[in-house]
Amino acid sequence: MSLPKELRYSEEHEWVKVEGNKVRIGITDHAQAELGDIVFVELPEEGDTLESDEPFGSVESVKTVSELYAPISGKVVEVNDELDSSPEFVNESPYEKAWMIVVEPNDPSEIDDLMTAEQYEKMIQEED
C-alpha cells in the first residue's frame, strides 16, 4: 500500500495535497483497493462549495457505490474531467492521475486536523 508522506489523510480515506493556497484531493490507495475496480466517478462542478465532512461526490465500483467526503471546506476551483472517461485511473494511479478536485480552503487550518501518513496507516491497521 502506498502512502505518500507529504500528504494529509481523512478518516473517510481521502488524501489532501497542499499546493500553495489550494489543495488537491483524491482517494487513497487503501480506499481504491477496498472498493475494487472503479467504473464511474461522480464529482462536483467548478464553483461548488464544499463543507468539511459532507459528501461531495461518489465512486462506483463493480461491488458498490461509495460516497466521497470533503476533508476540508472550500470552493472547488478545478475538477479532473479525465475521470469521466477513465475511471480506472483511480485504481491505477490514486495519487497522480486520479486526483479528483482542487479546492481553495475557507480555513487552511482545517488541514492541520487531518492525519499524517503515519496516523492514517495506524488507523487502517486498527480497522483490519
DSSP file with accessible surface (Angstrom, degrees, kcal/mol):
  #  RESIDUE AA STRUCTURE BP1 BP2  ACC     N-H-->O    O-->H-N    N-H-->O    O-->H-N    TCO  KAPPA ALPHA  PHI   PSI    X-CA   Y-CA   Z-CA
    1    1 A M              0   0  121      0, 0.0     2,-0.4     0, 0.0    29,-0.0   0.000 360.0 360.0 360.0 132.9    0.0    0.0    0.0
    2    2 A S        +     0   0   59      2,-0.0    27,-0.5     1,-0.0    28,-0.3  -0.762 360.0 171.6 -94.3 131.2    1.3    3.4   -1.0
    3    3 A L        -     0   0   24     -2,-0.4   118,-0.1    26,-0.1   114,-0.1  -0.729  23.9-146.2-138.3  86.7    1.1    6.3    1.5
    4    4 A P    >   -     0   0   24      0, 0.0     3,-1.0     0, 0.0   113,-0.1  -0.311   9.1-142.6 -56.2 130.8    3.0    9.4    0.4
    5    5 A K  T 3  S+     0   0  131      1,-0.2   112,-0.4   111,-0.1   113,-0.1   0.757  94.3  62.3 -67.9 -27.3    4.4   11.1    3.4
    6    6 A E  T 3  S+     0   0  133    110,-0.1    12,-0.4   111,-0.1    -1,-0.2   0.604  92.0  83.2 -79.3  -8.0    3.8   14.7    2.2
    7    7 A L  S <  S-     0   0    5     -3,-1.0   110,-0.4    10,-0.1     2,-0.3  -0.506  70.2-136.9 -91.3 162.4    0.0   14.2    2.0
    8    8 A R  E     -A   16   0A  66      8,-2.4     8,-2.5    -2,-0.2     2,-0.3  -0.842  21.4-147.4-112.3 157.9   -2.6   14.5    4.8
    9    9 A Y  E     -AB  15 115A   0    106,-2.6   106,-3.1    -2,-0.3     2,-0.2  -0.936   3.9-143.0-133.3 147.0   -5.4   12.0    5.2
   10   10 A S    >   -     0   0    9      4,-2.5     3,-1.8    -2,-0.3   104,-0.1  -0.671  30.3-114.8-103.0 162.7   -9.0   11.9    6.4
   11   11 A E  T 3  S+     0   0  143      1,-0.3    -1,-0.1    -2,-0.2   103,-0.0   0.717 117.4  61.4 -65.0 -20.4  -10.9    9.3    8.3
   12   12 A E  T 3  S-     0   0   95     57,-0.1    -1,-0.3     2,-0.1    57,-0.2   0.240 123.3-104.1 -91.5  10.4  -13.0    8.8    5.2
   13   13 A H  S <  S+     0   0   34     -3,-1.8    15,-2.5     1,-0.3     2,-0.3   0.759  74.9 136.0  75.8  29.0   -9.9    7.7    3.2
   14   14 A E  E     - C   0  27A   4     13,-0.2    -4,-2.5    55,-0.1     2,-0.3  -0.799  42.7-143.3 -98.1 151.2   -9.4   10.9    1.2
   15   15 A W  E     -AC   9  26A   1     11,-2.5    11,-1.6    -2,-0.3     2,-0.4  -0.826   7.9-156.1-110.4 154.8   -5.9   12.4    0.7
   16   16 A V  E     -AC   8  25A   1     -8,-2.5    -8,-2.4    -2,-0.3     2,-0.5  -0.998   4.4-167.0-132.7 128.0   -5.1   16.1    0.6
   17   17 A K  E     - C   0  24A  82      7,-2.7     7,-2.6    -2,-0.4     2,-0.4  -0.974  19.6-136.9-116.3 120.3   -2.0   17.7   -1.1
   18   18 A V  E     + C   0  23A  77     -2,-0.5     2,-0.3   -12,-0.4     5,-0.2  -0.624  23.8 177.5 -78.0 128.3   -1.3   21.3   -0.2
   19   19 A E  E >   - C   0  22A  61      3,-3.2     3,-1.6    -2,-0.4     2,-0.3  -0.782  60.6 -68.7-132.0  85.8   -0.3   23.3   -3.3
   20   20 A G  T 3  S-     0   0   74     -2,-0.3    -1,-0.1     1,-0.3     0, 0.0  -0.507 116.6 -12.7  67.7-123.0    0.2   26.9   -2.2
   21   21 A N  T 3  S+     0   0  123     -2,-0.3     2,-0.3    -3,-0.1    -1,-0.3   0.232 131.5  66.6 -95.8  14.8   -3.2   28.4   -1.2
   22   22 A K  E <   -C   19   0A  77     -3,-1.6    -3,-3.2    82,-0.2     2,-0.4  -0.847  68.3-142.7-127.0 165.5   -5.1   25.4   -2.8
   23   23 A V  E     -CD  18 103A   1     80,-2.5    80,-2.9    -2,-0.3     2,-0.4  -0.989   6.5-144.2-131.2 141.7   -5.4   21.7   -2.0
   24   24 A R  E     -CD  17 102A  47     -7,-2.6    -7,-2.7    -2,-0.4     2,-0.4  -0.872  23.2-162.0-101.2 138.1   -5.7   18.8   -4.4
   25   25 A I  E     +CD  16 101A   0     76,-2.8    75,-3.4    -2,-0.4    76,-1.5  -0.950  22.1 139.8-128.9 141.2   -8.0   15.9   -3.2
   26   26 A G  E     -C   15   0A   0    -11,-1.6   -11,-2.5    -2,-0.4     2,-0.3  -0.857  48.9 -82.6-154.7-170.9   -8.4   12.3   -4.1
   27   27 A I  E     -C   14   0A   5     71,-0.4   -13,-0.2   -13,-0.3   -14,-0.1  -0.810  47.9-105.1-106.8 154.1   -9.0    8.9   -2.5
   28   28 A T     >  -     0   0    0    -15,-2.5     4,-2.4    -2,-0.3     5,-0.2  -0.200  21.8-113.7 -75.8 162.6   -6.2    6.8   -1.0
   29   29 A D  H  > S+     0   0   31    -27,-0.5     4,-2.2     1,-0.2     5,-0.2   0.897 119.8  54.9 -57.9 -41.0   -4.6    3.6   -2.4
   30   30 A H  H  > S+     0   0   16    -28,-0.3     4,-2.2     1,-0.2    -1,-0.2   0.932 107.5  49.4 -60.0 -44.9   -6.2    1.7    0.6
   31   31 A A  H  > S+     0   0   13      1,-0.2     4,-2.2   -18,-0.2    -2,-0.2   0.930 110.9  47.8 -62.9 -46.6   -9.7    3.0   -0.4
   32   32 A Q  H  X S+     0   0   24     -4,-2.4     4,-1.9     1,-0.2    -1,-0.2   0.892 111.3  52.0 -65.0 -34.7   -9.4    2.1   -4.1
   33   33 A A  H  < S+     0   0   61     -4,-2.2    -1,-0.2    -5,-0.2    -2,-0.2   0.904 110.8  47.5 -66.5 -39.6   -8.1   -1.4   -3.1
   34   34 A E  H  < S+     0   0  115     -4,-2.2    -1,-0.2     1,-0.2    -2,-0.2   0.863 113.4  48.7 -67.0 -36.9  -11.0   -1.9   -0.8
   35   35 A L  H  < S-     0   0   21     -4,-2.2    28,-0.6     1,-0.2    29,-0.3   0.809  97.5-149.8 -74.9 -32.4  -13.6   -0.8   -3.4
   36   36 A G     <  +     0   0   19     -4,-1.9     2,-0.3    -5,-0.2    -1,-0.2  -0.546  56.9   5.7  90.3-161.4  -12.3   -2.9   -6.3
   37   37 A D  S    S-     0   0  108     -2,-0.2    25,-1.6     1,-0.1     2,-0.4  -0.404  73.3-139.4 -65.9 118.8  -12.4   -1.9   -9.9
   38   38 A I  E     +G   61   0B   7     -2,-0.3    23,-0.3    23,-0.2    53,-0.1  -0.620  27.9 170.5 -80.6 129.4  -13.8    1.6  -10.2
   39   39 A V  E     +     0   0B  73     21,-3.1     2,-0.3    -2,-0.4    22,-0.2   0.556  63.6  19.7-115.0 -14.0  -16.3    2.0  -13.1
   40   40 A F  E     -G   60   0B  94     20,-1.6    20,-3.4    47,-0.2     2,-0.4  -0.970  54.9-163.1-159.4 140.8  -17.7    5.5  -12.6
   41   41 A V  E     -G   59   0B   2     -2,-0.3     2,-0.5    42,-0.3    18,-0.2  -0.997   5.9-162.9-128.2 127.1  -16.7    8.7  -10.7
   42   42 A E  E     +G   58   0B 106     16,-3.2    16,-2.0    -2,-0.4    14,-0.1  -0.958  18.5 175.7-110.5 122.7  -19.2   11.5   -9.9
   43   43 A L        -     0   0   25     -2,-0.5    14,-0.1    14,-0.2    36,-0.1  -0.838  30.1-101.7-124.7 161.6  -17.6   14.8   -8.9
   44   44 A P        -     0   0   15      0, 0.0     2,-0.2     0, 0.0    -1,-0.1  -0.135  41.9-100.4 -72.4 176.5  -18.9   18.3   -8.1
   45   45 A E    >   -     0   0  138      1,-0.1     3,-2.1    34,-0.0    31,-0.2  -0.648  42.4 -89.5 -93.8 154.9  -18.8   21.2  -10.6
   46   46 A E  T 3  S+     0   0  120      1,-0.2    31,-0.2    -2,-0.2    -1,-0.1  -0.387 117.5  32.0 -57.2 138.1  -16.2   24.0  -10.6
   47   47 A G  T 3  S+     0   0   39     29,-3.4    -1,-0.2     1,-0.3    30,-0.1   0.213  87.5 132.3  95.1 -16.1  -17.5   26.8   -8.3
   48   48 A D    <   -     0   0   69     -3,-2.1    28,-3.1    27,-0.1     2,-0.4  -0.345  54.2-127.9 -65.9 153.2  -19.3   24.4   -6.0
   49   49 A T  E     -E   75   0A  98     26,-0.2     2,-0.4    -3,-0.1    26,-0.2  -0.878  19.0-153.2-105.8 134.0  -18.8   24.9   -2.3
   50   50 A L  E     -E   74   0A   8     24,-3.8    24,-1.8    -2,-0.4     2,-0.4  -0.832   2.4-151.8-105.9 144.8  -17.8   22.0    0.0
   51   51 A E    >   -     0   0  108     -2,-0.4     3,-2.2    22,-0.2    19,-0.4  -0.961  36.1 -99.7-111.2 133.5  -18.5   21.6    3.7
   52   52 A S  T 3  S+     0   0   32     -2,-0.4    21,-0.1     1,-0.3    20,-0.1  -0.191 106.1   9.2 -52.7 134.5  -16.0   19.6    5.7
   53   53 A D  T 3  S+     0   0  110     17,-3.7    -1,-0.3     1,-0.2    20,-0.0   0.496 103.1 117.3  70.7   7.6  -17.2   16.0    6.3
   54   54 A E  S <  S-     0   0  111     -3,-2.2    16,-2.7    16,-0.2    -1,-0.2  -0.787  75.4 -95.8-101.8 150.5  -20.1   16.4    3.9
   55   55 A P  E     + H   0  69B  54      0, 0.0    14,-0.3     0, 0.0    -4,-0.2  -0.322  39.5 172.6 -63.2 141.4  -20.4   14.3    0.7
   56   56 A F  E     -     0   0B  17     12,-2.5     2,-0.3     1,-0.3    13,-0.1   0.376  63.1 -33.1-126.5  -2.2  -19.1   15.9   -2.5
   57   57 A G  E     - H   0  68B  10     11,-0.9    11,-3.0   -14,-0.1    -1,-0.3  -0.973  60.5-113.0 173.6-165.9  -19.4   13.1   -5.0
   58   58 A S  E     -GH  42  67B  13    -16,-2.0   -16,-3.2    -2,-0.3     2,-0.4  -0.986   4.6-141.8-153.7 158.9  -19.2    9.3   -5.3
   59   59 A V  E     -GH  41  66B   1      7,-2.7     7,-3.0    -2,-0.3     2,-0.5  -0.987  16.7-153.8-122.2 137.8  -17.2    6.5   -6.8
   60   60 A E  E     +GH  40  65B  81    -20,-3.4   -21,-3.1    -2,-0.4   -20,-1.6  -0.949  14.9 179.7-113.5 127.5  -18.9    3.4   -8.2
   61   61 A S  E     -G   38   0B   5      3,-3.4   -23,-0.2    -2,-0.5   -25,-0.1  -0.642  48.4 -96.3-113.1 177.3  -17.1    0.1   -8.3
   62   62 A V  S    S+     0   0  101    -25,-1.6   -26,-0.1    -2,-0.2   -24,-0.1   0.763 126.1  40.6 -64.7 -19.9  -18.2   -3.3   -9.6
   63   63 A K  S    S-     0   0  144    -28,-0.6     2,-0.3     1,-0.2    -1,-0.2   0.813 124.3 -20.6 -95.4 -36.6  -19.0   -4.1   -5.9
   64   64 A T        -     0   0   71    -29,-0.3    -3,-3.4     2,-0.0     2,-0.5  -0.961  54.3-104.9-162.7 170.2  -20.6   -0.9   -4.5
   65   65 A V  E     -H   60   0B  85     -2,-0.3     2,-0.4    -5,-0.2    -5,-0.2  -0.971  36.4-169.3-111.7 132.1  -21.2    2.8   -4.6
   66   66 A S  E     -H   59   0B  47     -7,-3.0    -7,-2.7    -2,-0.5     2,-0.1  -0.982  17.0-127.8-126.9 131.9  -19.2    4.8   -2.1
   67   67 A E  E     -H   58   0B  99     -2,-0.4     2,-0.4    -9,-0.2    -9,-0.3  -0.449  16.9-134.0 -75.0 150.6  -19.7    8.5   -1.2
   68   68 A L  E     -H   57   0B   3    -11,-3.0   -12,-2.5    -2,-0.1   -11,-0.9  -0.889  19.0-151.8-101.7 135.5  -16.7   10.9   -1.2
   69   69 A Y  E     -H   55   0B  64     -2,-0.4   -57,-0.1   -14,-0.3   -17,-0.1  -0.919  19.2-115.3-114.5 134.4  -16.5   13.2    1.9
   70   70 A A        -     0   0    1    -16,-2.7   -17,-3.7    -2,-0.4   -16,-0.2  -0.477  17.3-160.0 -66.8 122.6  -14.9   16.6    1.8
   71   71 A P  S    S+     0   0    6      0, 0.0     2,-0.3     0, 0.0    -1,-0.2   0.748  77.9  14.4 -75.2 -21.3  -11.8   16.6    4.1
   72   72 A I  S    S-     0   0    0    -21,-0.1     2,-0.3   -20,-0.1   -19,-0.1  -0.953  83.0-105.7-144.3 164.2  -12.0   20.4    4.3
   73   73 A S        +     0   0   10     -2,-0.3    33,-1.9    34,-0.2    34,-0.5  -0.661  61.9  96.5 -88.8 148.2  -14.4   23.2    3.5
   74   74 A G  E     -EF  50 105A   0    -24,-1.8   -24,-3.8    31,-0.3     2,-0.4  -0.976  67.8 -59.1 162.9-171.3  -13.9   25.4    0.5
   75   75 A K  E     -EF  49 104A 102     29,-2.1    29,-2.7    -2,-0.3     2,-0.5  -0.866  43.4-123.2-107.2 132.6  -14.6   26.3   -3.1
   76   76 A V  E     + F   0 103A   0    -28,-3.1   -29,-3.4    -2,-0.4    27,-0.2  -0.612  34.8 168.5 -73.6 121.3  -14.0   23.8   -6.0
   77   77 A V  E     +     0   0A  35     25,-2.9     2,-0.3    -2,-0.5    26,-0.2   0.541  64.4  22.3-111.3 -12.2  -11.7   25.5   -8.5
   78   78 A E  E     - F   0 102A  81     24,-1.4    24,-2.5   -33,-0.1     2,-0.4  -0.980  59.7-162.5-156.0 143.2  -10.7   22.6  -10.7
   79   79 A V  E     - F   0 101A  17     -2,-0.3     2,-1.5    22,-0.2    22,-0.2  -0.986  27.8-122.4-127.9 138.1  -12.2   19.1  -11.5
   80   80 A N    >   +     0   0    8     20,-2.6     3,-1.5    -2,-0.4     4,-0.2  -0.617  31.2 178.3 -81.5  90.3  -10.4   16.2  -13.0
   81   81 A D  T >>  +     0   0  105     -2,-1.5     3,-1.6     1,-0.3     4,-0.6   0.685  68.8  78.1 -67.8 -18.4  -12.6   15.6  -16.1
   82   82 A E  H 3> S+     0   0  115      1,-0.3     4,-1.9     2,-0.2     3,-0.4   0.781  81.5  67.9 -61.9 -24.8  -10.3   12.8  -17.3
   83   83 A L  H <4 S+     0   0    1     -3,-1.5   -42,-0.3     1,-0.2    -1,-0.3   0.729  86.8  68.7 -70.2 -17.9  -12.0   10.5  -14.7
   84   84 A D  H <4 S+     0   0  104     -3,-1.6    -1,-0.2    -4,-0.2    -2,-0.2   0.940 116.2  23.3 -60.8 -46.6  -15.3   10.7  -16.7
   85   85 A S  H  < S+     0   0   95     -4,-0.6    -2,-0.2    -3,-0.4    -1,-0.2   0.634 134.3  38.5 -95.6 -16.1  -13.7    8.7  -19.5
   86   86 A S    ><  +     0   0   24     -4,-1.9     3,-2.0    -5,-0.2     4,-0.2  -0.437  56.8 154.2-134.1  62.8  -11.0    6.9  -17.5
   87   87 A P  T >   +     0   0   15      0, 0.0     3,-1.9     0, 0.0     4,-0.4   0.767  67.6  77.4 -62.4 -20.0  -12.4    6.0  -14.0
   88   88 A E  T >> S+     0   0   74      1,-0.3     4,-2.4     2,-0.2     3,-0.8   0.712  73.2  80.1 -64.7 -16.2   -9.8    3.2  -13.9
   89   89 A F  H <> S+     0   0   25     -3,-2.0     4,-3.2     1,-0.2     9,-0.4   0.839  82.1  65.2 -56.4 -31.0   -7.2    5.8  -13.1
   90   90 A V  H <4 S+     0   0    0     -3,-1.9    -1,-0.2    -4,-0.2    -2,-0.2   0.905 110.1  35.9 -60.7 -38.6   -8.5    5.7   -9.5
   91   91 A N  H <4 S+     0   0   31     -3,-0.8    -2,-0.2    -4,-0.4    -1,-0.2   0.878 123.5  42.9 -78.7 -38.6   -7.2    2.1   -9.3
   92   92 A E  H  < S+     0   0  122     -4,-2.4    -2,-0.2     1,-0.2    -3,-0.2   0.822 134.0   7.7 -79.7 -34.1   -4.1    2.6  -11.4
   93   93 A S    ><> +     0   0   15     -4,-3.2     5,-2.4    -5,-0.2     3,-0.6  -0.465  63.2 168.2-151.4  66.3   -2.8    5.9  -10.0
   94   94 A P  T 3 5S+     0   0   10      0, 0.0   -67,-0.2     0, 0.0    -1,-0.1   0.774  83.3  37.9 -62.0 -24.3   -4.7    7.1   -7.0
   95   95 A Y  T 3 5S+     0   0   22    -69,-0.1    -5,-0.1     4,-0.1   -67,-0.0   0.604 127.7  25.6-103.0 -13.7   -2.2    9.8   -6.1
   96   96 A E  T X 5S+     0   0  131     -3,-0.6     3,-1.0    -7,-0.2    -3,-0.1   0.712 130.2  18.6-111.1 -78.6   -1.2   11.1   -9.5
   97   97 A K  T 3 5S+     0   0  109      1,-0.2    -7,-0.1    -8,-0.1    -8,-0.1   0.777 120.8  59.2 -68.9 -27.5   -3.6   10.7  -12.4
   98   98 A A  T 3 < +     0   0    1     -5,-2.4   -71,-0.4    -9,-0.4    -1,-0.2   0.134  63.8 137.7 -99.6  24.2   -6.7   10.1  -10.2
   99   99 A W    <   -     0   0   41     -3,-1.0   -73,-0.3     1,-0.1   -16,-0.1  -0.353  37.6-160.9 -56.9 150.5   -6.7   13.4   -8.2
  100  100 A M        -     0   0    1    -75,-3.4   -20,-2.6     1,-0.4     2,-0.3   0.854  52.4  -2.7-106.9 -50.8  -10.4   14.4   -8.1
  101  101 A I  E     -DF  25  79A   0    -76,-1.5   -76,-2.8   -22,-0.2     2,-0.4  -0.962  49.7-137.7-143.5 158.4  -10.7   18.1   -7.3
  102  102 A V  E     -DF  24  78A   1    -24,-2.5   -25,-2.9    -2,-0.3   -24,-1.4  -0.978  29.4-168.4-115.8 133.7   -8.7   21.2   -6.4
  103  103 A V  E     -DF  23  76A   0    -80,-2.9   -80,-2.5    -2,-0.4   -27,-0.2  -0.952  26.0-139.9-127.1 140.9  -10.2   23.3   -3.6
  104  104 A E  E     - F   0  75A  78    -29,-2.7   -29,-2.1    -2,-0.4   -82,-0.2  -0.902  39.7-130.0 -91.8 111.0   -9.5   26.8   -2.2
  105  105 A P  E     - F   0  74A  22      0, 0.0   -31,-0.3     0, 0.0     4,-0.0  -0.341  11.2-149.7 -66.6 142.5   -9.9   26.2    1.5
  106  106 A N  S    S+     0   0  104    -33,-1.9   -32,-0.1     1,-0.3   -34,-0.0   0.862  97.3  18.2 -69.5 -40.6  -12.1   28.5    3.6
  107  107 A D    >   -     0   0   77    -34,-0.5     3,-2.5     1,-0.1     4,-0.3  -0.853  68.2-164.1-137.1  97.0   -9.9   27.9    6.6
  108  108 A P  G >  S+     0   0   83      0, 0.0     3,-1.6     0, 0.0     4,-0.4   0.739  85.3  74.1 -57.4 -20.0   -6.4   26.5    5.8
  109  109 A S  G >  S+     0   0   57      1,-0.3     3,-0.9     2,-0.2     4,-0.5   0.721  78.2  76.2 -67.8 -16.9   -6.0   25.5    9.5
  110  110 A E  G X  S+     0   0   36     -3,-2.5     3,-1.3     1,-0.2     4,-0.4   0.821  83.6  66.4 -60.0 -27.7   -8.5   22.6    8.8
  111  111 A I  G X  S+     0   0   19     -3,-1.6     3,-1.7    -4,-0.3    -1,-0.2   0.873  91.5  61.2 -61.7 -35.2   -5.6   20.8    7.1
  112  112 A D  G <  S+     0   0  112     -3,-0.9    -1,-0.3    -4,-0.4    -2,-0.2   0.724  95.8  61.6 -65.0 -20.4   -3.9   20.6   10.4
  113  113 A D  G <  S+     0   0  137     -3,-1.3    -1,-0.3    -4,-0.5    -2,-0.2   0.591  88.4  92.4 -81.0 -11.3   -6.8   18.5   11.7
  114  114 A L  S <  S-     0   0   18     -3,-1.7  -104,-0.2    -4,-0.4     2,-0.1  -0.418  84.1 -98.7 -82.1 161.6   -6.1   15.8    9.1
  115  115 A M  B     -B    9   0A  27   -106,-3.1  -106,-2.6    -2,-0.1    -1,-0.1  -0.460  25.7-126.0 -81.1 150.2   -3.9   12.8    9.7
  116  116 A T     >  -     0   0   38   -108,-0.2     4,-2.7    -2,-0.1     5,-0.2  -0.354  39.1 -97.6 -76.4 170.5   -0.3   12.3    8.8
  117  117 A A  H  > S+     0   0    0   -112,-0.4     4,-2.7  -110,-0.4     5,-0.2   0.909 126.8  51.3 -57.8 -40.9    0.7    9.2    6.8
  118  118 A E  H  > S+     0   0  101      1,-0.2     4,-2.1     2,-0.2    -1,-0.2   0.918 111.2  46.5 -64.9 -43.2    1.8    7.5   10.0
  119  119 A Q  H  > S+     0   0  101      2,-0.2     4,-2.2     1,-0.2    -1,-0.2   0.904 113.3  49.4 -65.2 -41.2   -1.5    8.3   11.8
  120  120 A Y  H  X S+     0   0    0     -4,-2.7     4,-2.5     2,-0.2    -2,-0.2   0.932 109.6  51.4 -64.7 -44.2   -3.6    7.1    8.8
  121  121 A E  H  X S+     0   0   75     -4,-2.7     4,-2.3     1,-0.2    -2,-0.2   0.918 109.7  50.2 -59.9 -41.4   -1.6    3.9    8.5
  122  122 A K  H  X S+     0   0  127     -4,-2.1     4,-2.2     1,-0.2    -1,-0.2   0.920 108.9  52.1 -63.4 -41.6   -2.2    3.2   12.2
  123  123 A M  H  X S+     0   0   30     -4,-2.2     4,-1.6     1,-0.2    -2,-0.2   0.932 109.8  49.1 -60.8 -44.0   -6.0    3.8   11.7
  124  124 A I  H  X S+     0   0    5     -4,-2.5     4,-1.7     1,-0.2    -1,-0.2   0.922 109.7  51.3 -62.4 -43.2   -6.1    1.3    8.8
  125  125 A Q  H  < S+     0   0  124     -4,-2.3    -1,-0.2     1,-0.2    -2,-0.2   0.883 109.2  50.9 -63.7 -35.5   -4.3   -1.3   10.8
  126  126 A E  H  < S+     0   0  135     -4,-2.2    -1,-0.2     1,-0.2    -2,-0.2   0.809 108.4  52.9 -71.0 -29.1   -6.7   -0.9   13.7
  127  127 A E  H  <        0   0  104     -4,-1.6    -1,-0.2    -3,-0.2    -2,-0.2   0.827 360.0 360.0 -71.4 -35.3   -9.7   -1.3   11.3
  128  128 A D     <        0   0  139     -4,-1.7    -3,-0.0    -5,-0.1    -4,-0.0  -0.243 360.0 360.0 -72.7 360.0   -8.4   -4.6    9.9
